[in-house]
């Protein structure tokens, strides 16, 4: 019998009513599979615990933070196992230290290194359904660790990896991955199959269903993921290898951001190493520079440099650049009224002219492109924020995602 | 430097404000002592978790119950350690399994068997203040256990035992142990010193400050206890060995119960073993029989048997007795309108006439005594519930407890 991993997010186990519902979902798998369940904390719990820690200190100990917040999964997992037992199904909750799920790295941001399968496998073989606490780990000195917000997805992927599961089902409060945000565009369609690479681009570009690093973990370990809703019983979206996907569409999805800012330095001395001298202090201050464009100067002496950052980093960026005397420029201008719109699809690798079609479609709607950046499976453009809805809609049509 | 154990109950750590207050109390000890802290869950947390388990099933798994409710201490201890750290005091939270505090026995009602001192002692010697989760344990198979409601007191006593602490301070929301319930009698006085034996009688007879079994643990291990308030800085009550106490009073305290019921079987066949045949099925059904009195029959053939039980056990008791055909009696009568009033004091061992003084004082107030039971340091009488206040007041005066 094959092993399947089911992971339930916070809203899926957000109340006793939801826990009862989820226990029926788990049972429905138990005839065909050996089931391992991973659960997040009940929605609201983690935030409540974090708020208490903030009331104590804005600089609350990372060590105690991990012990504090991991109590949330202890509560949800024991309740869920208790519910299954009350339904007559053999089940047991497992905290990370009981398995153990060994982590390494810093508190709050640990990474799962090793999962000891012995006890859980014995329980599975005896017909039991283990309910494993997501998000938690334990280090080699028996300290409680956590693996970052949204880390329960990573826990599930890693459990799927170590137990060689056939599939990892991520149960959440949306029905799957959409061609674009269905809250913003009504004609958005659920995607049946998407590749890890596309999903990674979707995730890093603003789609909030899964954290990029858990998709990357799945990609590296070739874990097939299914994202689906625990509220309605529909197919959801499969995230898998490129070659498993038969797709006649060039573009798989469109994403947009709403917290970018554009910085332009005018009259920068055009000499080798100038870009590095600007971006090095930003990177040292953990400011992530996204799109970069440098205009060629007419006289070969001066140039204009434009880049984008997250808008919440704008004040810090201004200070760093103004303080750093080695950066010579005439004027700095900035614009928070910008958004990045991206089209994503493995289909564009083999299809010429995608860039042209994108630019033309935007031009038809009088949308001006400020900055462009591309990767193998993605084209991003920076445009005026007020144009985002119009841009997403016309691109969605242009690449036949409405159908 | 001597070790002191400080234990904080749920109301003492019931909010972030209270945790800040408690952190200052802890600090005040740290100059004179090496401090080990035990904490309960924040008040309300444990009940909230238990209520969730009841919403799942009235027969919620004992195993999962222990995992569920022990999350409460995980939260309070990490917050308290985080608060001390924020104040610049070296501190660290310890869950039972991290130490470990090994328990044996059934889930929900485990007993602490062994505490490994190595890691905590090293931390103490390095100048740290360990914050240990009360109520929790772990068994030899790494299962989470708990040691019963109010078990944090037992945790503190056992930690005090294993670490050879000079004293165990139980911080709570009352100022100490009183001669009688101060909510019921205004002239009740705080007791400065009380023996384990007296405190045990006070605790089992209705005083709610500490669970009897934790006092018994302290008595067996000769741990000096101080009960005091975390809300006001006053001396509190010392619970210690009899010979440490200089007390000129015959009676130390008076307690009363308000949930007793009296059962009388009329016309019971008077033959050897008849009492056993009645009480055996009750004990098998975990019904605790307290006071017993058997009248001598005039003809030697029949007798009347009276006993008291907790009033919540009354219906169960009636059923058991009616079902059991081997018990021959003519009629069963019962009375829920009764209370047990007890005077407690080691002084009565060496003072004759205490019983007489008690009975006479009650007689003066026209209070009829229904059943009597005595131990070496206690005299209990069963009276009408409506007479309790009057009885406690007159006995409090009779034995000079008002002064």
HADDOCK unambig.tbl for C-alpha pairs under 7 A between the chains (distance, minus, plus):
assign (segid A and resid 16 and name CA) (segid B and resid 56 and name CA) 6.88 0.50 0.50
assign (segid A and resid 53 and name CA) (segid B and resid 79 and name CA) 6.55 0.50 0.50
assign (segid A and resid 56 and name CA) (segid B and resid 16 and name CA) 6.88 0.50 0.50
assign (segid A and resid 56 and name CA) (segid B and resid 83 and name CA) 5.88 0.50 0.50
assign (segid A and resid 57 and name CA) (segid B and resid 86 and name CA) 6.33 0.50 0.50
assign (segid A and resid 60 and name CA) (segid B and resid 82 and name CA) 6.07 0.50 0.50
assign (segid A and resid 60 and name CA) (segid B and resid 86 and name CA) 6.73 0.50 0.50
assign (segid A and resid 61 and name CA) (segid B and resid 82 and name CA) 5.78 0.50 0.50
assign (segid A and resid 64 and name CA) (segid B and resid 78 and name CA) 5.04 0.50 0.50
assign (segid A and resid 64 and name CA) (segid B and resid 82 and name CA) 5.91 0.50 0.50
assign (segid A and resid 67 and name CA) (segid B and resid 74 and name CA) 6.84 0.50 0.50
assign (segid A and resid 67 and name CA) (segid B and resid 78 and name CA) 6.18 0.50 0.50
assign (segid A and resid 68 and name CA) (segid B and resid 74 and name CA) 6.39 0.50 0.50
assign (segid A and resid 68 and name CA) (segid B and resid 75 and name CA) 5.08 0.50 0.50
assign (segid A and resid 68 and name CA) (segid B and resid 78 and name CA) 5.45 0.50 0.50
assign (segid A and resid 68 and name CA) (segid B and resid 79 and name CA) 6.98 0.50 0.50
assign (segid A and resid 71 and name CA) (segid B and resid 71 and name CA) 5.26 0.50 0.50
assign (segid A and resid 71 and name CA) (segid B and resid 74 and name CA) 6.43 0.50 0.50
assign (segid A and resid 71 and name CA) (segid B and resid 75 and name CA) 6.57 0.50 0.50
assign (segid A and resid 74 and name CA) (segid B and resid 67 and name CA) 6.84 0.50 0.50
assign (segid A and resid 74 and name CA) (segid B and resid 68 and name CA) 6.39 0.50 0.50
assign (segid A and resid 74 and name CA) (segid B and resid 71 and name CA) 6.43 0.50 0.50
assign (segid A and resid 75 and name CA) (segid B and resid 68 and name CA) 5.08 0.50 0.50
assign (segid A and resid 75 and name CA) (segid B and resid 71 and name CA) 6.57 0.50 0.50
assign (segid A and resid 78 and name CA) (segid B and resid 64 and name CA) 5.05 0.50 0.50
assign (segid A and resid 78 and name CA) (segid B and resid 67 and name CA) 6.17 0.50 0.50
assign (segid A and resid 78 and name CA) (segid B and resid 68 and name CA) 5.44 0.50 0.50
assign (segid A and resid 79 and name CA) (segid B and resid 53 and name CA) 6.52 0.50 0.50
assign (segid A and resid 79 and name CA) (segid B and resid 68 and name CA) 6.98 0.50 0.50
assign (segid A and resid 82 and name CA) (segid B and resid 60 and name CA) 6.08 0.50 0.50
assign (segid A and resid 82 and name CA) (segid B and resid 61 and name CA) 5.77 0.50 0.50
assign (segid A and resid 82 and name CA) (segid B and resid 64 and name CA) 5.92 0.50 0.50
assign (segid A and resid 83 and name CA) (segid B and resid 56 and name CA) 5.89 0.50 0.50
assign (segid A and resid 86 and name CA) (segid B and resid 57 and name CA) 6.34 0.50 0.50
assign (segid A and resid 86 and name CA) (segid B and resid 60 and name CA) 6.73 0.50 0.50
assign (segid A and resid 98 and name CA) (segid B and resid 142 and name CA) 6.35 0.50 0.50
assign (segid A and resid 142 and name CA) (segid B and resid 98 and name CA) 6.33 0.50 0.50
